[in-house]
Amino acid sequence: MNAMTNESISRAKLIDGKAVSAFVREQIKKEAADFKAKTGRAPGLAVIRVGDDKASGIYVRNKMRACDEVGFDSRTVWLPADCGMDEVLRNIEALGDDPSVDGLLVQLPLPCGCDERAAVLAVPQGKDVDAFHSLDAGRLRLAPGRILPCTPSGIMAMLDYYGIDPSGKECVVVDRSDIVGRPMAAMLLAADATVTVAHSRTRDLGAVTRRADILVSAAGRAGLITADMVKPGAVVIDVGMNRNAEGKLCGDVDFEEVSKVASYITPVPGGVGPMTVTMLLRNTMNAAEEAIAKAK
Ligand code: GUN
């Protein structure tokens, strides 16, 4: 590529998930220190891990490390893959009753034979820091509280950090999952955006995505969002976590080409990823504060 061409291409600004994450974690660290001074204990997160799923091991370690970083107490209860659903439920109940545990989650996926839905529904309200319970979905629509689904709330925090206000904007979410797409759409709607949810059955995806001032893709397909599917000047948020043909981690968006069209873009890695664990810390902090407010 010659110098002329290089200069004539404007590049999207990077939405730096690590920087936003560091900013939010610094606030949480201060709140955790205040909480400890007030109550004599640190906010606490407990994670139940079942079996030997490698990716789960990495995720859980990251969560424990993040807790240490902001001064939370954390613990992992690691159960064998064949422990049975009763044992999983017994542990959820015990940690749910433990006043030093403010946030509790069951790392998914669970091994075959375990009922994930039953596990998610057994986590007591107030400690459900993943916000995966059906009641959280309802609450999000009717009266959002201080514990919100981590990935979408992380995206809202990133938009806020960069001064991007969804109000009145056309937002397109490519994904209808319970963990990302649906709560994302609800949060954008609550922020007064005009929201469209696209999914695997959407006809002419490009025609839909080209309408977006803010485009969020969480489809989990490398290379799904190409430059011709993006409106010039759009904000592009990539939630995808895929491996490309060379085995390299990549999102749903063709980062190189879409960067030439968009105004802002999140990289993968280093975009949405770091925000998910940060919002888990935020939820745990909020749960701890709500627990002591309730106890008064
Ligand atoms: N597995 C992959 N991501 C998550 C998550 O955010 N929470 C839980 N509980 N399990 C997961």
py3Dmol code that shows the C-alpha trace and the ligand (Angstrom):
import py3Dmol

protein = """\
ATOM      1  CA  MET A   1       0.000   0.000   0.000  1.00  0.00           C
ATOM      2  CA  ASN A   2       1.464   3.440  -0.895  1.00  0.00           C
ATOM      3  CA  ALA A   3       1.625   6.412   1.488  1.00  0.00           C
ATOM      4  CA  MET A   4      -1.196   8.268  -0.337  1.00  0.00           C
ATOM      5  CA  THR A   5      -3.648   5.432   0.151  1.00  0.00           C
ATOM      6  CA  ASN A   6      -2.586   5.050   3.765  1.00  0.00           C
ATOM      7  CA  GLU A   7      -3.283   8.707   4.513  1.00  0.00           C
ATOM      8  CA  SER A   8      -6.623   8.779   2.745  1.00  0.00           C
ATOM      9  CA  ILE A   9      -8.057   5.987   4.914  1.00  0.00           C
ATOM     10  CA  SER A  10      -9.468   7.231   8.192  1.00  0.00           C
ATOM     11  CA  ARG A  11      -9.474   4.696  10.969  1.00  0.00           C
ATOM     12  CA  ALA A  12     -12.073   4.052  13.641  1.00  0.00           C
ATOM     13  CA  LYS A  13     -11.113   4.972  17.196  1.00  0.00           C
ATOM     14  CA  LEU A  14     -10.428   1.968  19.366  1.00  0.00           C
ATOM     15  CA  ILE A  15     -12.778   1.292  22.282  1.00  0.00           C
ATOM     16  CA  ASP A  16     -10.233   0.009  24.776  1.00  0.00           C
ATOM     17  CA  GLY A  17     -11.895  -2.507  27.093  1.00  0.00           C
ATOM     18  CA  LYS A  18      -8.746  -2.802  29.214  1.00  0.00           C
ATOM     19  CA  ALA A  19      -8.684   0.942  29.898  1.00  0.00           C
ATOM     20  CA  VAL A  20     -12.410   1.134  30.738  1.00  0.00           C
ATOM     21  CA  SER A  21     -12.010  -1.970  32.877  1.00  0.00           C
ATOM     22  CA  ALA A  22      -9.090  -0.450  34.813  1.00  0.00           C
ATOM     23  CA  PHE A  23     -11.135   2.723  35.387  1.00  0.00           C
ATOM     24  CA  VAL A  24     -14.185   0.824  36.726  1.00  0.00           C
ATOM     25  CA  ARG A  25     -12.049  -1.555  38.831  1.00  0.00           C
ATOM     26  CA  GLU A  26     -10.319   1.407  40.481  1.00  0.00           C
ATOM     27  CA  GLN A  27     -13.731   2.712  41.600  1.00  0.00           C
ATOM     28  CA  ILE A  28     -14.745  -0.746  42.863  1.00  0.00           C
ATOM     29  CA  LYS A  29     -11.468  -1.072  44.797  1.00  0.00           C
ATOM     30  CA  LYS A  30     -12.250   2.149  46.684  1.00  0.00           C
ATOM     31  CA  GLU A  31     -15.829   1.043  47.382  1.00  0.00           C
ATOM     32  CA  ALA A  32     -14.555  -2.342  48.644  1.00  0.00           C
ATOM     33  CA  ALA A  33     -12.121  -0.613  51.029  1.00  0.00           C
ATOM     34  CA  ASP A  34     -14.948   1.629  52.347  1.00  0.00           C
ATOM     35  CA  PHE A  35     -17.176  -1.426  52.739  1.00  0.00           C
ATOM     36  CA  LYS A  36     -14.490  -3.242  54.736  1.00  0.00           C
ATOM     37  CA  ALA A  37     -13.918  -0.215  56.966  1.00  0.00           C
ATOM     38  CA  LYS A  38     -17.661  -0.032  57.627  1.00  0.00           C
ATOM     39  CA  THR A  39     -18.482  -3.725  58.096  1.00  0.00           C
ATOM     40  CA  GLY A  40     -15.200  -5.359  59.108  1.00  0.00           C
ATOM     41  CA  ARG A  41     -15.257  -7.718  56.128  1.00  0.00           C
ATOM     42  CA  ALA A  42     -14.545  -7.561  52.404  1.00  0.00           C
ATOM     43  CA  PRO A  43     -17.244  -8.200  49.793  1.00  0.00           C
ATOM     44  CA  GLY A  44     -17.216 -11.909  48.906  1.00  0.00           C
ATOM     45  CA  LEU A  45     -17.712 -13.870  45.681  1.00  0.00           C
ATOM     46  CA  ALA A  46     -18.152 -17.659  45.590  1.00  0.00           C
ATOM     47  CA  VAL A  47     -17.963 -19.747  42.428  1.00  0.00           C
ATOM     48  CA  ILE A  48     -19.090 -23.339  42.076  1.00  0.00           C
ATOM     49  CA  ARG A  49     -17.168 -25.233  39.411  1.00  0.00           C
ATOM     50  CA  VAL A  50     -18.150 -28.768  38.460  1.00  0.00           C
ATOM     51  CA  GLY A  51     -15.845 -31.091  36.523  1.00  0.00           C
ATOM     52  CA  ASP A  52     -12.709 -30.436  34.522  1.00  0.00           C
ATOM     53  CA  ASP A  53     -13.784 -28.247  31.600  1.00  0.00           C
ATOM     54  CA  LYS A  54     -10.526 -26.470  30.660  1.00  0.00           C
ATOM     55  CA  ALA A  55     -12.072 -23.173  29.535  1.00  0.00           C
ATOM     56  CA  SER A  56     -14.108 -23.023  32.765  1.00  0.00           C
ATOM     57  CA  GLY A  57     -10.878 -23.454  34.723  1.00  0.00           C
ATOM     58  CA  ILE A  58      -9.385 -20.409  32.999  1.00  0.00           C
ATOM     59  CA  TYR A  59     -12.551 -18.307  33.446  1.00  0.00           C
ATOM     60  CA  VAL A  60     -12.801 -19.172  37.139  1.00  0.00           C
ATOM     61  CA  ARG A  61      -9.119 -18.386  37.752  1.00  0.00           C
ATOM     62  CA  ASN A  62      -9.604 -14.997  36.048  1.00  0.00           C
ATOM     63  CA  LYS A  63     -12.572 -14.251  38.292  1.00  0.00           C
ATOM     64  CA  MET A  64     -10.609 -15.169  41.448  1.00  0.00           C
ATOM     65  CA  ARG A  65      -7.648 -13.038  40.324  1.00  0.00           C
ATOM     66  CA  ALA A  66      -9.947 -10.075  39.587  1.00  0.00           C
ATOM     67  CA  CYS A  67     -11.432 -10.391  43.102  1.00  0.00           C
ATOM     68  CA  ASP A  68      -7.930 -10.256  44.636  1.00  0.00           C
ATOM     69  CA  GLU A  69      -7.113  -7.187  42.567  1.00  0.00           C
ATOM     70  CA  VAL A  70     -10.010  -5.139  44.003  1.00  0.00           C
ATOM     71  CA  GLY A  71      -9.769  -6.517  47.563  1.00  0.00           C
ATOM     72  CA  PHE A  72     -12.711  -8.947  47.556  1.00  0.00           C
ATOM     73  CA  ASP A  73     -12.716 -12.301  49.344  1.00  0.00           C
ATOM     74  CA  SER A  74     -13.232 -15.119  46.894  1.00  0.00           C
ATOM     75  CA  ARG A  75     -13.577 -18.856  46.985  1.00  0.00           C
ATOM     76  CA  THR A  76     -14.097 -21.659  44.509  1.00  0.00           C
ATOM     77  CA  VAL A  77     -15.940 -24.838  45.427  1.00  0.00           C
ATOM     78  CA  TRP A  78     -14.721 -27.401  42.893  1.00  0.00           C
ATOM     79  CA  LEU A  79     -16.895 -30.501  42.661  1.00  0.00           C
ATOM     80  CA  PRO A  80     -16.125 -33.688  40.706  1.00  0.00           C
ATOM     81  CA  ALA A  81     -17.909 -34.136  37.357  1.00  0.00           C
ATOM     82  CA  ASP A  82     -19.892 -37.111  38.699  1.00  0.00           C
ATOM     83  CA  CYS A  83     -20.978 -35.455  41.968  1.00  0.00           C
ATOM     84  CA  GLY A  84     -24.651 -35.396  40.953  1.00  0.00           C
ATOM     85  CA  MET A  85     -27.174 -32.606  40.853  1.00  0.00           C
ATOM     86  CA  ASP A  86     -28.171 -32.966  44.527  1.00  0.00           C
ATOM     87  CA  GLU A  87     -24.607 -32.163  45.571  1.00  0.00           C
ATOM     88  CA  VAL A  88     -24.556 -29.098  43.298  1.00  0.00           C
ATOM     89  CA  LEU A  89     -27.842 -27.872  44.794  1.00  0.00           C
ATOM     90  CA  ARG A  90     -26.614 -28.571  48.363  1.00  0.00           C
ATOM     91  CA  ASN A  91     -23.578 -26.372  47.755  1.00  0.00           C
ATOM     92  CA  ILE A  92     -25.657 -23.594  46.209  1.00  0.00           C
ATOM     93  CA  GLU A  93     -27.897 -23.648  49.284  1.00  0.00           C
ATOM     94  CA  ALA A  94     -24.978 -23.630  51.754  1.00  0.00           C
ATOM     95  CA  LEU A  95     -23.232 -20.712  50.028  1.00  0.00           C
ATOM     96  CA  GLY A  96     -26.567 -18.946  49.612  1.00  0.00           C
ATOM     97  CA  ASP A  97     -27.036 -19.097  53.408  1.00  0.00           C
ATOM     98  CA  ASP A  98     -23.479 -17.928  54.159  1.00  0.00           C
ATOM     99  CA  PRO A  99     -23.544 -14.218  55.114  1.00  0.00           C
ATOM    100  CA  SER A 100     -19.909 -13.732  54.018  1.00  0.00           C
ATOM    101  CA  VAL A 101     -20.908 -14.616  50.437  1.00  0.00           C
ATOM    102  CA  ASP A 102     -22.419 -11.621  48.642  1.00  0.00           C
ATOM    103  CA  GLY A 103     -22.200 -12.970  45.106  1.00  0.00           C
ATOM    104  CA  LEU A 104     -22.645 -16.583  44.031  1.00  0.00           C
ATOM    105  CA  LEU A 105     -22.450 -18.189  40.609  1.00  0.00           C
ATOM    106  CA  VAL A 106     -22.296 -21.629  39.092  1.00  0.00           C
ATOM    107  CA  GLN A 107     -19.757 -21.724  36.277  1.00  0.00           C
ATOM    108  CA  LEU A 108     -21.325 -23.038  33.084  1.00  0.00           C
ATOM    109  CA  PRO A 109     -21.340 -25.377  31.246  1.00  0.00           C
ATOM    110  CA  LEU A 110     -22.114 -28.093  33.777  1.00  0.00           C
ATOM    111  CA  PRO A 111     -21.174 -31.698  32.876  1.00  0.00           C
ATOM    112  CA  CYS A 112     -23.754 -33.971  31.249  1.00  0.00           C
ATOM    113  CA  GLY A 113     -26.388 -35.137  33.686  1.00  0.00           C
ATOM    114  CA  CYS A 114     -26.511 -31.839  35.536  1.00  0.00           C
ATOM    115  CA  ASP A 115     -29.491 -29.553  35.048  1.00  0.00           C
ATOM    116  CA  GLU A 116     -28.058 -26.096  34.315  1.00  0.00           C
ATOM    117  CA  ARG A 117     -31.433 -24.415  34.459  1.00  0.00           C
ATOM    118  CA  ALA A 118     -32.130 -25.855  37.931  1.00  0.00           C
ATOM    119  CA  ALA A 119     -28.704 -24.672  39.128  1.00  0.00           C
ATOM    120  CA  VAL A 120     -29.236 -21.140  37.810  1.00  0.00           C
ATOM    121  CA  LEU A 121     -32.715 -20.946  39.359  1.00  0.00           C
ATOM    122  CA  ALA A 122     -31.413 -22.173  42.746  1.00  0.00           C
ATOM    123  CA  VAL A 123     -29.045 -19.211  43.225  1.00  0.00           C
ATOM    124  CA  PRO A 124     -30.812 -16.923  45.696  1.00  0.00           C
ATOM    125  CA  GLN A 125     -32.003 -13.534  44.514  1.00  0.00           C
ATOM    126  CA  GLY A 126     -29.697 -10.818  45.787  1.00  0.00           C
ATOM    127  CA  LYS A 127     -26.627 -13.068  45.311  1.00  0.00           C
ATOM    128  CA  ASP A 128     -27.201 -13.912  41.640  1.00  0.00           C
ATOM    129  CA  VAL A 129     -24.330 -11.801  40.294  1.00  0.00           C
ATOM    130  CA  ASP A 130     -24.494 -13.389  36.810  1.00  0.00           C
ATOM    131  CA  ALA A 131     -28.121 -12.175  36.613  1.00  0.00           C
ATOM    132  CA  PHE A 132     -29.021 -15.362  34.712  1.00  0.00           C
ATOM    133  CA  HIS A 133     -32.255 -16.055  36.686  1.00  0.00           C
ATOM    134  CA  SER A 134     -35.596 -15.634  34.861  1.00  0.00           C
ATOM    135  CA  LEU A 135     -36.530 -13.034  37.455  1.00  0.00           C
ATOM    136  CA  ASP A 136     -33.542 -10.957  36.315  1.00  0.00           C
ATOM    137  CA  ALA A 137     -34.849 -11.032  32.749  1.00  0.00           C
ATOM    138  CA  GLY A 138     -38.240  -9.802  33.957  1.00  0.00           C
ATOM    139  CA  ARG A 139     -36.718  -7.191  36.235  1.00  0.00           C
ATOM    140  CA  LEU A 140     -34.594  -5.878  33.370  1.00  0.00           C
ATOM    141  CA  ARG A 141     -37.759  -5.178  31.399  1.00  0.00           C
ATOM    142  CA  LEU A 142     -39.854  -3.801  34.204  1.00  0.00           C
ATOM    143  CA  ALA A 143     -37.616  -2.242  36.835  1.00  0.00           C
ATOM    144  CA  PRO A 144     -33.854  -2.688  36.385  1.00  0.00           C
ATOM    145  CA  GLY A 145     -31.986  -2.919  39.685  1.00  0.00           C
ATOM    146  CA  ARG A 146     -28.275  -2.697  40.511  1.00  0.00           C
ATOM    147  CA  ILE A 147     -27.399  -6.249  39.432  1.00  0.00           C
ATOM    148  CA  LEU A 148     -27.355  -6.498  35.659  1.00  0.00           C
ATOM    149  CA  PRO A 149     -26.193  -9.109  33.107  1.00  0.00           C
ATOM    150  CA  CYS A 150     -22.421  -8.658  32.922  1.00  0.00           C
ATOM    151  CA  THR A 151     -21.614  -8.529  29.197  1.00  0.00           C
ATOM    152  CA  PRO A 152     -24.388  -6.108  28.162  1.00  0.00           C
ATOM    153  CA  SER A 153     -23.818  -3.878  31.185  1.00  0.00           C
ATOM    154  CA  GLY A 154     -20.087  -3.883  30.328  1.00  0.00           C
ATOM    155  CA  ILE A 155     -20.957  -2.676  26.828  1.00  0.00           C
ATOM    156  CA  MET A 156     -23.165   0.081  28.252  1.00  0.00           C
ATOM    157  CA  ALA A 157     -20.272   1.118  30.525  1.00  0.00           C
ATOM    158  CA  MET A 158     -17.911   1.272  27.522  1.00  0.00           C
ATOM    159  CA  LEU A 159     -20.336   3.402  25.511  1.00  0.00           C
ATOM    160  CA  ASP A 160     -20.730   5.724  28.497  1.00  0.00           C
ATOM    161  CA  TYR A 161     -16.953   6.009  28.988  1.00  0.00           C
ATOM    162  CA  TYR A 162     -16.510   7.126  25.364  1.00  0.00           C
ATOM    163  CA  GLY A 163     -19.467   9.559  25.541  1.00  0.00           C
ATOM    164  CA  ILE A 164     -21.586   7.531  23.104  1.00  0.00           C
ATOM    165  CA  ASP A 165     -25.247   8.046  24.030  1.00  0.00           C
ATOM    166  CA  PRO A 166     -27.621   5.459  22.500  1.00  0.00           C
ATOM    167  CA  SER A 167     -30.643   7.768  22.957  1.00  0.00           C
ATOM    168  CA  GLY A 168     -32.503   8.176  19.654  1.00  0.00           C
ATOM    169  CA  LYS A 169     -29.943   6.036  17.777  1.00  0.00           C
ATOM    170  CA  GLU A 170     -30.664   3.051  15.558  1.00  0.00           C
ATOM    171  CA  CYS A 171     -29.110   0.062  17.361  1.00  0.00           C
ATOM    172  CA  VAL A 172     -28.866  -3.404  15.863  1.00  0.00           C
ATOM    173  CA  VAL A 173     -28.008  -6.408  18.052  1.00  0.00           C
ATOM    174  CA  VAL A 174     -26.988  -9.545  16.146  1.00  0.00           C
ATOM    175  CA  ASP A 175     -27.848 -12.293  18.677  1.00  0.00           C
ATOM    176  CA  ARG A 176     -30.947 -13.340  20.589  1.00  0.00           C
ATOM    177  CA  SER A 177     -29.333 -15.321  23.418  1.00  0.00           C
ATOM    178  CA  ASP A 178     -30.527 -14.904  27.009  1.00  0.00           C
ATOM    179  CA  ILE A 179     -27.030 -13.938  28.157  1.00  0.00           C
ATOM    180  CA  VAL A 180     -26.124 -11.249  25.618  1.00  0.00           C
ATOM    181  CA  GLY A 181     -28.581 -10.364  22.835  1.00  0.00           C
ATOM    182  CA  ARG A 182     -31.876 -10.101  24.709  1.00  0.00           C
ATOM    183  CA  PRO A 183     -30.578  -8.231  27.781  1.00  0.00           C
ATOM    184  CA  MET A 184     -28.480  -6.010  25.477  1.00  0.00           C
ATOM    185  CA  ALA A 185     -31.594  -5.077  23.519  1.00  0.00           C
ATOM    186  CA  ALA A 186     -33.479  -4.373  26.763  1.00  0.00           C
ATOM    187  CA  MET A 187     -30.708  -2.095  28.056  1.00  0.00           C
ATOM    188  CA  LEU A 188     -30.421  -0.166  24.793  1.00  0.00           C
ATOM    189  CA  LEU A 189     -34.190   0.241  24.731  1.00  0.00           C
ATOM    190  CA  ALA A 190     -34.115   1.497  28.326  1.00  0.00           C
ATOM    191  CA  ALA A 191     -31.498   4.014  27.140  1.00  0.00           C
ATOM    192  CA  ASP A 192     -34.032   5.286  24.544  1.00  0.00           C
ATOM    193  CA  ALA A 193     -32.466   3.691  21.466  1.00  0.00           C
ATOM    194  CA  THR A 194     -34.480   2.276  18.562  1.00  0.00           C
ATOM    195  CA  VAL A 195     -33.527  -1.389  18.733  1.00  0.00           C
ATOM    196  CA  THR A 196     -33.580  -4.223  16.196  1.00  0.00           C
ATOM    197  CA  VAL A 197     -32.559  -7.771  17.125  1.00  0.00           C
ATOM    198  CA  ALA A 198     -31.202  -9.879  14.263  1.00  0.00           C
ATOM    199  CA  HIS A 199     -30.438 -13.603  14.427  1.00  0.00           C
ATOM    200  CA  SER A 200     -29.673 -16.697  12.380  1.00  0.00           C
ATOM    201  CA  ARG A 201     -33.069 -16.578  10.622  1.00  0.00           C
ATOM    202  CA  THR A 202     -32.827 -12.895   9.709  1.00  0.00           C
ATOM    203  CA  ARG A 203     -33.161 -12.431   5.957  1.00  0.00           C
ATOM    204  CA  ASP A 204     -30.603 -10.071   4.390  1.00  0.00           C
ATOM    205  CA  LEU A 205     -28.579  -9.426   7.543  1.00  0.00           C
ATOM    206  CA  GLY A 206     -26.550  -6.727   5.753  1.00  0.00           C
ATOM    207  CA  ALA A 207     -29.646  -4.662   5.000  1.00  0.00           C
ATOM    208  CA  VAL A 208     -30.482  -4.724   8.733  1.00  0.00           C
ATOM    209  CA  THR A 209     -26.956  -4.051  10.053  1.00  0.00           C
ATOM    210  CA  ARG A 210     -26.433  -1.158   7.603  1.00  0.00           C
ATOM    211  CA  ARG A 211     -29.179   0.749   9.441  1.00  0.00           C
ATOM    212  CA  ALA A 212     -27.198   0.679  12.693  1.00  0.00           C
ATOM    213  CA  ASP A 213     -25.629   3.732  14.313  1.00  0.00           C
ATOM    214  CA  ILE A 214     -24.541   1.267  17.011  1.00  0.00           C
ATOM    215  CA  LEU A 215     -23.991  -2.335  15.920  1.00  0.00           C
ATOM    216  CA  VAL A 216     -23.467  -5.082  18.516  1.00  0.00           C
ATOM    217  CA  SER A 217     -22.566  -8.519  17.203  1.00  0.00           C
ATOM    218  CA  ALA A 218     -22.544 -11.570  19.472  1.00  0.00           C
ATOM    219  CA  ALA A 219     -23.302 -14.245  16.895  1.00  0.00           C
ATOM    220  CA  GLY A 220     -20.109 -16.237  17.498  1.00  0.00           C
ATOM    221  CA  ARG A 221     -19.116 -16.442  13.810  1.00  0.00           C
ATOM    222  CA  ALA A 222     -15.719 -15.232  12.642  1.00  0.00           C
ATOM    223  CA  GLY A 223     -15.912 -12.844   9.689  1.00  0.00           C
ATOM    224  CA  LEU A 224     -19.718 -12.458   9.874  1.00  0.00           C
ATOM    225  CA  ILE A 225     -19.685  -8.648   9.845  1.00  0.00           C
ATOM    226  CA  THR A 226     -17.907  -7.286   6.786  1.00  0.00           C
ATOM    227  CA  ALA A 227     -17.266  -3.633   5.868  1.00  0.00           C
ATOM    228  CA  ASP A 228     -20.162  -3.498   3.373  1.00  0.00           C
ATOM    229  CA  MET A 229     -22.569  -4.380   6.225  1.00  0.00           C
ATOM    230  CA  VAL A 230     -21.587  -1.341   8.293  1.00  0.00           C
ATOM    231  CA  LYS A 231     -22.916   2.195   7.927  1.00  0.00           C
ATOM    232  CA  PRO A 232     -20.091   4.750   7.600  1.00  0.00           C
ATOM    233  CA  GLY A 233     -19.443   6.300  11.025  1.00  0.00           C
ATOM    234  CA  ALA A 234     -21.182   3.513  12.986  1.00  0.00           C
ATOM    235  CA  VAL A 235     -20.015   2.350  16.410  1.00  0.00           C
ATOM    236  CA  VAL A 236     -19.186  -1.370  16.189  1.00  0.00           C
ATOM    237  CA  ILE A 237     -19.132  -3.567  19.298  1.00  0.00           C
ATOM    238  CA  ASP A 238     -17.777  -7.078  18.785  1.00  0.00           C
ATOM    239  CA  VAL A 239     -18.778  -9.638  21.420  1.00  0.00           C
ATOM    240  CA  GLY A 240     -17.638 -12.630  19.344  1.00  0.00           C
ATOM    241  CA  MET A 241     -14.938 -14.960  20.735  1.00  0.00           C
ATOM    242  CA  ASN A 242     -13.947 -17.225  17.879  1.00  0.00           C
ATOM    243  CA  ARG A 243     -10.841 -18.871  16.454  1.00  0.00           C
ATOM    244  CA  ASN A 244      -9.945 -18.086  12.859  1.00  0.00           C
ATOM    245  CA  ALA A 245      -8.449 -20.568  10.362  1.00  0.00           C
ATOM    246  CA  GLU A 246      -4.979 -19.996  11.892  1.00  0.00           C
ATOM    247  CA  GLY A 247      -6.325 -20.678  15.383  1.00  0.00           C
ATOM    248  CA  LYS A 248      -6.032 -17.026  16.428  1.00  0.00           C
ATOM    249  CA  LEU A 249      -8.663 -15.491  18.728  1.00  0.00           C
ATOM    250  CA  CYS A 250     -10.994 -13.202  16.773  1.00  0.00           C
ATOM    251  CA  GLY A 251     -14.455 -11.689  16.978  1.00  0.00           C
ATOM    252  CA  ASP A 252     -17.418 -11.659  14.570  1.00  0.00           C
ATOM    253  CA  VAL A 253     -16.225  -8.503  12.834  1.00  0.00           C
ATOM    254  CA  ASP A 254     -13.664  -8.182  10.030  1.00  0.00           C
ATOM    255  CA  PHE A 255     -11.661  -5.772  12.177  1.00  0.00           C
ATOM    256  CA  GLU A 256      -9.199  -4.636   9.506  1.00  0.00           C
ATOM    257  CA  GLU A 257     -11.799  -3.623   6.906  1.00  0.00           C
ATOM    258  CA  VAL A 258     -14.572  -2.456   9.257  1.00  0.00           C
ATOM    259  CA  SER A 259     -12.041  -0.142  11.007  1.00  0.00           C
ATOM    260  CA  LYS A 260     -11.930   1.851   7.751  1.00  0.00           C
ATOM    261  CA  VAL A 261     -15.716   2.459   7.838  1.00  0.00           C
ATOM    262  CA  ALA A 262     -16.688   2.686  11.529  1.00  0.00           C
ATOM    263  CA  SER A 263     -16.142   5.669  13.865  1.00  0.00           C
ATOM    264  CA  TYR A 264     -15.462   3.461  16.921  1.00  0.00           C
ATOM    265  CA  ILE A 265     -14.683  -0.241  17.157  1.00  0.00           C
ATOM    266  CA  THR A 266     -13.846  -2.769  19.877  1.00  0.00           C
ATOM    267  CA  PRO A 267     -10.885  -5.103  19.274  1.00  0.00           C
ATOM    268  CA  VAL A 268     -10.868  -8.833  20.057  1.00  0.00           C
ATOM    269  CA  PRO A 269      -9.123  -9.532  22.361  1.00  0.00           C
ATOM    270  CA  GLY A 270      -9.066  -6.424  24.587  1.00  0.00           C
ATOM    271  CA  GLY A 271     -12.572  -5.091  23.892  1.00  0.00           C
ATOM    272  CA  VAL A 272     -15.723  -6.470  25.483  1.00  0.00           C
ATOM    273  CA  GLY A 273     -13.932  -9.460  27.100  1.00  0.00           C
ATOM    274  CA  PRO A 274     -12.283  -7.653  30.030  1.00  0.00           C
ATOM    275  CA  MET A 275     -15.532  -5.820  30.801  1.00  0.00           C
ATOM    276  CA  THR A 276     -17.515  -8.983  31.549  1.00  0.00           C
ATOM    277  CA  VAL A 277     -15.440  -9.898  34.622  1.00  0.00           C
ATOM    278  CA  THR A 278     -15.319  -6.241  35.663  1.00  0.00           C
ATOM    279  CA  MET A 279     -19.120  -6.056  35.709  1.00  0.00           C
ATOM    280  CA  LEU A 280     -19.204  -9.271  37.749  1.00  0.00           C
ATOM    281  CA  LEU A 281     -17.117  -7.385  40.334  1.00  0.00           C
ATOM    282  CA  ARG A 282     -19.500  -4.417  40.033  1.00  0.00           C
ATOM    283  CA  ASN A 283     -22.505  -6.694  40.650  1.00  0.00           C
ATOM    284  CA  THR A 284     -20.790  -8.323  43.657  1.00  0.00           C
ATOM    285  CA  MET A 285     -20.004  -4.901  45.134  1.00  0.00           C
ATOM    286  CA  ASN A 286     -23.612  -3.764  44.619  1.00  0.00           C
ATOM    287  CA  ALA A 287     -24.962  -7.029  46.079  1.00  0.00           C
ATOM    288  CA  ALA A 288     -22.768  -6.556  49.179  1.00  0.00           C
ATOM    289  CA  GLU A 289     -24.032  -3.002  49.664  1.00  0.00           C
ATOM    290  CA  GLU A 290     -27.648  -4.056  49.201  1.00  0.00           C
ATOM    291  CA  ALA A 291     -27.203  -6.915  51.691  1.00  0.00           C
ATOM    292  CA  ILE A 292     -25.996  -4.589  54.465  1.00  0.00           C
ATOM    293  CA  ALA A 293     -28.677  -1.994  53.627  1.00  0.00           C
ATOM    294  CA  LYS A 294     -31.309  -4.722  53.979  1.00  0.00           C
ATOM    295  CA  ALA A 295     -29.839  -5.977  57.272  1.00  0.00           C
ATOM    296  CA  LYS A 296     -30.189  -2.524  58.876  1.00  0.00           C
TER     297      LYS A 296
END
"""
ligand_1 = """\
11
GUN
N -19.469 -19.694 31.300
C -18.994 -18.862 30.360
N -19.255 -17.572 30.701
C -19.916 -17.618 31.879
C -20.443 -16.611 32.735
O -20.360 -15.412 32.489
N -21.037 -17.068 33.883
C -21.150 -18.386 34.172
N -21.772 -18.728 35.305
N -20.670 -19.341 33.381
C -20.053 -18.954 32.254
"""
view = py3Dmol.view(width=600, height=400)
view.addModel(protein, "pdb")
view.setStyle({"model": 0}, {"cartoon": {"style": "trace"}})
view.addModel(ligand_1, "xyz")
view.setStyle({"model": 1}, {"stick": {}})
view.zoomTo()
view.show()
